[in-house]
């Protein structure tokens, strides 16, 4: 007799596809085997290192090393190019902002030397010198 409502038991038992369930279980088993192998590999690496965690040499920035920085070793191969591109974009942005700050300071110094402090007041209030 069909009441039109589905219960929790109905959703899990009907329609039952044994082949689909078996494929899903096999997929999970393969994933677990991969994780086990990775865990065994890590445990073996720790045992080979004498049970201690390997300390990485600090190498960045070159003038006063405070952190370890090694893109080829730390980042998987498929992401190396993207990470390097993001790193370069970050440093270009930082340097552009630094140059902009230096130029602003130079302009304010030049205005102060040529016109005095009253000129800087007019610039910040919206009036340009000479207008």
N, C-alpha and C positions, 0 to 999 in steps of 0.2 A: 504494500500500500504506500502510495507516494503522497506525502503531506505537502511537498513543495519546499520544505525547509531541509537544509543540509546540516548535519551534526559534525562535530570534530572527527568522529569515527568514520563518517562517510568520506571526508576529504582525504583521509590517510589510507583508506582501504580500497576505495573505488574511484577511478579505474586503476587497477594495479598492473604495473608494467615491470615484470621481473628482469627483462633485459636492460631496461633503463636503470633500474636500481643496481644491477650488477656492474654496469659501466661506471656509475657514480662511485660505488664502493672500490672498484679497481683504481679509479682516478685518485681517490683519497689515500689508498694504500701506497700508490707511487709517490704522492706528495710526502707522506710520512717517511717513506724509505729515503727520500732525498734529504729530509730534515735530519734523520738519524745519521746519515753519512756525513753531513756537514758538521753535526755535533761531534762525531767520532774524530773527524779531521781536526777540529779545534782542540779537543781534548789531547790528541796526540801532539799537536804543536805546543801546547802548554807543558806536557810531560817532557818533550825534547828540550824545552827551555829551562828545565830544572824545576818546574812547578811555579816559577815566578812569571809575572807579567813582564813582557819585553818593553823596556822604556825607549821611546823614540827620541832621537836627538833633536833638540830645538835648533831650527835653522832659518827662522824668519822673524823679523826683518833682518837683512844681512848686517846692518850696522849694530844691532843689539838684539840677538836672537832671544825671543821669549816664547814662541810656539813652534810646533812641528807643522811644516807645510810641504806636502809632496803630492801634487795632483795625480801624477801617473800611478803611484802606488795606492793612494787612498780612495780613488774614484774608479768605479767599474768602467771598462773600455767603452761601452756604448754611451756613457754620459760624459766622457772626458771632454769632448769638443764643446758641449753645451756649458759645462762648468767653466772651462777656460774662457769661453766667450762672455759669460756673465761676469767673471772676474775682471776681464779687460774692460768691459763696459762700466763696472763699478769704479775702477781706478781712473778711467777717462772722465767720468762724472765728477769724481773728487778733485781731480786736477783742474777741470774747467771751473769748478766753484772756487778753488783756491786762487786761480788767475783772476776771476771776477772780483773776489774780495780784495786782492792786491790792487787791481785797477781802481776800485772804488776808493780805497785809501789814498792812492796817488792823486786821483781827481780832487778829493776833499783837501788834501795837502796843498795842491796847486791853487785851488780856489782860496784857501786861507792865506797863502803867501801873496797872491795878487790882489785880493779884495778885502781880506780881513774876515773876522768872524761874522760880520753883518751879512756877508754874502751867503754863508752857509745857512743862516736863518731864513733868508729869502728863498733859497733852493728848497728847504724842507717845508716851507709854507706854501709852495706852489709857484713862486715867482722866480724866473730865471734871470741871471745877471745880464744887463744890457737890454732888457725889455721893459 
